[in-house]
Amino acid sequence: MILENNGRLTPAAQVVLAAVSGVPRSLIRPVRVLPQGMNWLHFPWHSRRSGGGAFVMGDRIYASTHFFEPAHRSGLPFILLLAHEVGHLPHAARFGSHAVGRGRFVVWAMGHYAVSYARHGKEGHRNARIEQEAERGRWVLRKALERTPNDPISMAMLNGTSATAWIERHATLIAQLHRDYPGWKELS
């Protein structure tokens, strides 16, 4: 399980996401993951056909609505997406989780992406510094899953204890992957 009924991340998801992203659990614990229609901008604007997406605002992650359908709510694509999104929590935390802080973060992020698009053209989003930082979690999780096929993460996601045990079993691998993270450019 990834989400509680109230949109909070389960203890298992918190443990896994903190380990793979390097984001402190204290920033992950209060997060609520909500459908995109519940924010004033209806972010993210990614199409379902493109896999959907998510956007951080303060202590909230707004994800494409299809991730909340029963078939996707606990799936691998959703945990991989969240492994990226929690990487934006430190960026958003600087502005606070109140309405003004969330608004200031959105404006700051838009400015950040605009500068990156000016520098990198159509690769502006992918090459933005904040995207490179956030992508670490998804890259580390994906590589860890590739290298541990006989120890599926689905079993680790049952509860906080099993997630902690999974992370402990693979602590050396996860630490090595953090050191090896090349940035998102490898995925181009």
Secondary structure, 3 states (H helix, E strand, C coil): CCECCCCEECHHHHHHHHHHHCCCHHHHCCCEEEEHHHCCCCCCCCCCCCCCCEEEECCEEEECHHHHCCCCCCCHHHHHHHHHHHHHHHHHHCCCCCHHHHHHHHHHHHHHHHHHHHHHHHHHHHHCHHHHHHHHHHHHHHHHHHHCCCCCHHHHCCCHHHHHHHHHHCHHHHHHHHHHCCCHHHHC
